Every structure is written in C-alpha cells, then in structure tokens.
Amino acid sequence: MDQHPEVYIVDDDPGARRALAVVVASMQLNAVECANAEDFLNGYTEDHPSCLITDLRMRGMSGLDLLRHLKAEGRVIPTVIVTGYAETPIAVDAMQAGAVTFLEKTAPTQKICDAITHALKLSYQLLAKKAERERIQLVWKSINTEERQILELVSHGKLNKEIAYEINVPLRTIEDRRRRLMAKIGATSVVDLIRFAVRLEELAEEGGSPQSVAASLLRE
C-alpha cells in the first residue's frame, strides 16, 4: 500500500484552488488539484491515505452533491468542505453526508492545516481498519468447519474436555483442532481466541462480516 498521503482539492476557482495547494505544500503533503467533481471522481483511488477539500458551491456537481455521490457508492474519504458563505443548514447537510469539517474560505491557515491533519488521521484509521478486515477475512476462509466449532465453543468458555464430551469427539482430536485453529489465527492463548471471536462479531454488526455465517457464530 502506498503510504504517501494525498490531499485532493476540488474547486472550480483556479485562484482558490492554488491557494489551498500552497497551504498543503507547506505541510509537506502532495496536493492533487481538480477543477471539478468529475475530475476528482475519475482520478481518486482508495488504496492510500488521502483526504478531500472541496468547495461547496461549484458549477456542475456541488461539493455537497459530490459527498452524497461518494456516500451512495460506499466510497469513504475524510472531507473538508470550504465555502465563501456561512450557511448553517447546508453545513448540517454536509456533515450528515460525511464531511468531517466545514470551513469558511476566510478561515486562518492554521485552522485549515488542523482540518487537513485531522482528516488524514481519520484516513489512516480507515485504512488500518480495512487492512484488519481483509486479514480477518483471509483467516476466516482458512478455518474449516470443525475449527469454527471449536472457536464458537471456546468463546463460550468451554474447556477442551467439555468440548470433547459435548460433541462426542476424542480429547486428542479437540486438542489438535484447537492447535491448528490457534496457529491460523496467530493466537498464543485462549484470550487471543476470544478476542478474534469478538472481532468477528463486531464486523458482523458493522455489516463487514468476512462470511455471513460469522453473524451467527457467537449466537447465544
């Protein structure tokens, strides 16, 4: 993954766009200037840390329209909305559409820098979460049905002997399955197994479960 962060600047005013690019450059960051929302959508990729600064009012697709479009497509990029007008109702709409900050164009440079720093911090967090989900997805696919059964029972506090009795399988078999399960997860203790099971449950609740069966893995 390319870890060099980019700040996308979308504004149909070349002067305003350049002024923001200068601020971004002063932060030792790479500015990607886009004259309109369409240019941004055609060039934006989600595989690296990035944030978006977009003007609210533009010819064609507005900044708010752009946010709504991204949200509808399930694409997430921390966004700073800038405007030449103090428009509280629209600011609320922008926040609901996914903006993290709403600034006036006359905002002090430091405030703009702080907003960019905050947005990029969120971007790193989102990418880390995505990487974790993908890792769990791969691990989950590598675990067979018997090992998933062990994970479920261990997460409910069952000991190896209890599991062996409950599913009528020799204790040595249970120990072997649990050993393989721990190796695949990278677990060194029962706490690690439970932590993995809890994370599976959290992903299911977020709608990001590696497999639909994970949603019911820890059912009571």
Secondary structure, DSSP 4 states (H G I P E B T S, - for coil): -----EEEEE-S-HHHHHHHHHHHHHTT-EEEEESSHHHHHHH--SSS-EEEEEESS-SSS-HHHHHHHHHHHT----EEEEESS--HHHHHHHHHHTEEEEEETTS-HHHHHHHHHHHHHHHHHHHHHHHHHHHHHHHHHHS-HHHHHHHHHHHTT--HHHHHHHHT--HHHHHHHHHHHHHHHT-SSHHHHHHHHHHHHHHHHHT--SSGGGGGTT--
